């Protein structure tokens, strides 16, 4: 692996003959990126290479007729580059010219090890890849680098240690489950993308008007209910099942204005929606999952010991901000990581397996 301070030695078999032409007496080596950006150029003469245009024995022998060294600067790190050997009639290298191109030279680009994981640097722009990438015909997913911060506001925060790391193993992306194995290649697991009602024995069941999602007749701030309630009368049982799979982001408490715990909750993120299970658990022991657990639809995540489960589904993983906007259909805040959030009707989502 080359560090950016290393030196590239240019001595390529079968590249071309470095025999000058009378009409183009000047020669340059020009270092460019795959996007066409020129990093620098070096004028060749007998002081910085072994050029000797009088040595006609080099003709047609499939050997490059010169050797030269080129520095690798910081701007070239993590990129693919090519070197142009240019013959020109202009002393500055910009006139009538004839170019010979080297093969691609990779400088710490492509797959690399970083912070105990694997990342991918785009050879064209040198940027750390995030999100979906197709590389050599295979699909990979690289972390966006945001992780849940439980305090003080359950915001996702930037984490350099995870930014760009290639997913391996079982993970949820964009609402779907994949096995990325040890090699990072995505293999869809559609059998894990199912839906379940939180109390399967009751199915969808029935709900009082005040339990339903959206604007209801119950006395609430703005008359708006951001989720769907499952009570012990209409949906009996204690075991709470995950309605959809995902990764557990948090297990935490909601406190009143006096700092007293009102209930415990857990949030699960599938890369598309945040599933909030709250108001059902009086203490931590009633929730049997823990942060970073991968779970699936129908899996028991806890045991209700309060009078109802409130299920909320939001497009934002920022639960702290979502909670502050419980009485509005959606929120927008450009200062937050995800910028906005919208509440989704759980009954509609589960029924239609969106």
N, C-alpha and C positions, 0 to 999 in steps of 0.2 A: 504494500500500500504506500502510495506516495504522499508525503506531507507537502503542504503548499510551498514550502521553502526548498523543495528538491529541485534537481536539474534534470531535464529531459535530454538525453543524447539522441540526436537525429542521425541515424545511419541505417537506411532502409534498403534491403535487397530488393531488386526488381521494381523500384519506384520509377526512376527515369535516369537519364544521363545528364550530368551537370556540365555539359560542354557549352560554353558561351557561343553566342552568335554575333557576327560583326554588326548586324543591324540592331541588336539588343545587348549592349555591352555591360549593362548593370544587372546585378542579381540581388534578390531579397528573399529572406524567409519571413513570411507573414503568419502570425498566429491568430486564428479566428475561432469563435465559438460556433456551435451547431446552428445557432440562430443568425449567423452572419456577422455578429459583432466582432470587430477587430480589437484584440488586446494590445498588440504591439507588432512592430516589424524590425528586422535587423538586416542591415546591408551587408552583403557577403563580399569579402575580399580575402587576400592571402593572409591578413592579420588575424582573422577570426575563424578560418576554415582551411581545409587543405585543397581549395580550388586551384586548378591549374588547367586552363583551357587548352594548353598546348599538348597535353597528354592524350593523344588520340587513341591510345590502347584501351581507354575506357569505353569506347563506342561499342554498342551492341553486345556488351558482356553481361547484361542483366544485373549489374551492380550499380548502386548509387556511387557517384564519383566524388562525394565529399562527406565530411563529418563536421558537425557543429553542435554546440551546446546551447540550449535555450532555457532561461529561468522560468520557473512556475511561480506566478504571483498569487496573492490572496484572491483576486477576482476570478481566477481560473479554477479555484478549488471547487470540487463537487460537480464539475462540468465535463462534457466531452468536447474536445477541441480537434481541429485539423491544422496542418501546416501547409502553406502554399509556398512552393519554390517558384519564384517569379523571375523571368527574363524580361527586361524592359529597356526602352531607349531613353527613359527619363531618369535623371539622377536621384529623384525623390521616390521613384517606384510607382508613379501614377500614369505614365504615358502608355504608348503602344506596348503591350506586354503579352507574354505567353506563360500560362500558369500550369503547374503540375501540383496535384493535390496528394497529400499523404492520406493513409487510412486514418480512421478515428482513433484518437488517443484519449483514454479515460483517466481522469484525475479524481480519485476518491468519489466517483459518482456511482449510480446504480445502487444495489443493495450494500449496506454498510452496517457495522455493529456500532451501537450507541446506547449508553446508559443501561447496559444489560439486555437490550432488545435489538431488533433489526429494523432499520429505516431504509428509505429509498430516496436518493437524490436524483432529481430529473436531470439527465445529461444535457438537455437543451438550455435550461435556465438556472440550474444549480439549486433549485428550491427543494426543500424537504417536502415530500409528498404527503398529503392528507386526503382522507376520503377514499373513494373507489379509484383504482388504477388498473388498467389492463396492460400487462407486461409480458412480452413473449407469448401472447395468446392466452394467458391465465389472468384471472381476476383476483385482486388483492384489496384489502382494506387497511388503511393507515389511520391511526387515532388522530382525532382533531385536538387532542391535548387538554380537554376540559374534564375536570373531575369534580365531584360533589364536595362542597365545603359545608359541613353541618352547622357551624357557627360563624357569624351570628345570624345569617339570613338564608341559609340553604342555597346559596348561589353556586353555580358552576364557576370555577376559577381556572385560569391558565396554569398548566403544570408542565414545566420544561422537561421533566423526566419522562413524561409519557407522550409528549408531542411528536407525532409522526411515527410512533412505533407500530410495526406490522402486527395485525391481529393474528393470533394462533388459537387453536382449540375452539370450543363452542362459544359463539358470541352472537349478539343480536344487533342487526344493522337495518335501519329504515323499516322497522316493524317486522323483520323476517329473521329466521334463525339459520345460522350457517355453522358448519364445521370447517374451520380453517386449518385443521391439522397442525403438524409441526412445521410444514413448509409454507404456511400462509396462504395457500391456494383455496379460494372460496368454494365450498361444496354445500349447496342449498339443502336444508332439512325441512321441506314443506310440511312434513308430518308433525313438526313441533309448532307450527304457526296457528294452531287451532284456538278456539274460544270456548269459554265455559261460563256458566252463571256462578256467582260466588257461593250459593247454596244449591248445588246441583239437584238435590232431592226435590226442591221446589221449582226448579227451572226458572223461567221468567216470572211465573207467579203473578201476584197482583200487588198493587201499591196504592196507598191512600194518596189523594190528590196532593197533599202537602209533602209527600215523599219524593214526588217526581222532579225531574230536571227542568230548569228554566224558570219562567215567571209563573208563580203559583199564587193561590189565595192565602197562603200562610203569611203570618206577620214576620217578615224578614227585611233586612235593609235592601232597599230598591225592589222588594218583592221578588228577588231573584235567588234561585237555588242552583249552586254550581255542580251538583252531582245527583246521585240517586241513592235513596235510603232503603236499606233492607232491615226491617224490624223483626223482632223475635216472634211476633204474632203472625205476620204475613209470610215470613221466610224463617221458619224454626230451624234450630240447630246451632251448634257452636263453631264447628270447623269452617273457617273461611278459606275458600279456594281461589287461586289466582284466575282472573278472567282471561288473561293473556300472558304469554311468556315475556321474559326480559331479564335485565340485570338489576338486582336490588341496589339502589343508590343509598338509601338511608333508612335507619330505624331510630325514631326520635320522639320527642314529646311536644305537645302544644300546651302552653301555660296561659293562665289568666293574667289579669292586670296586677295581681298580687304575687305573681311568680309561682303559683300553685299549679301542679300538673293537672290538666283537664283530661287528657287521654294520650295514649301512645299511638303512633302511626308508622306505616312503612310506605316507601315510594319505590316503584319499579319502572324502569325506563327501557323501552325496546328500540330506541333510535328514532322513533316517530312520535310516540305518545308517552306521557308520564301517567302512571296509574297510582292513585292515592287511596290508600285504605286507612280510614281514620274513624274516630269516635266509637270504635268497637272494643278497644283493648285498654284495660285499666292499668296494666303494668307491663314491663318489658318481657316478662316470662310468657305472656300470652302470644307473643310474636316469635315464631320459631325460625324465621329466616334471618340472615345477617347481611350486611353490606357486601357487595360483589358476588353474592350467590347468583348463579344462573338458574332460573326457574321456568316452568312450562305451564300452559293452561291446565287448570284442574288440580294443580298441586296445592296442598294445604300450606298456607303461609302463616296461620295463626288461629287462635280460638277466641271467639267473641264472648265477652263476659259483661258487656254493657247492653243497653236496650236496643241498639241498632248499629249497623255498619253503614258508614257513608262512603260511597265510591265516587271518586272524581277522576276525570280523564282530561288531561291538558296537553297542548302541543308543545309546551315549554317544560324543560326539566328543572327550572328554577322554582322549586316548591315554595320557598320563602316569599317570592314575589307573587306567585300564584295565590297563595293564602291571603295576602294583603288585597288581592283583587277577587275575592270569593263572591262578591255581590255584583259583578259585571260580567257580561258574556266574554269579553276579551280585554287584554291590556296591551299597552305599547310603551316601551321605555328604551330609548336608544342608548342609554347609559348602561344597560344590562347586557350580559353576554349574548343572550339569544334575541334580545330586542323586543319580543312580543310573546303573547300566549293567548290561547283560545280554549274555552271549555267545550268539551264534546259530550253529547248526550249518551251516557253509558248504555241505556236501554236500547237505543237505536244502534249503537256500535256493536254490542254483543249479538243482538238479534240479526243484524245484517252481516256479521263477521267481516267487518270492513278491513 
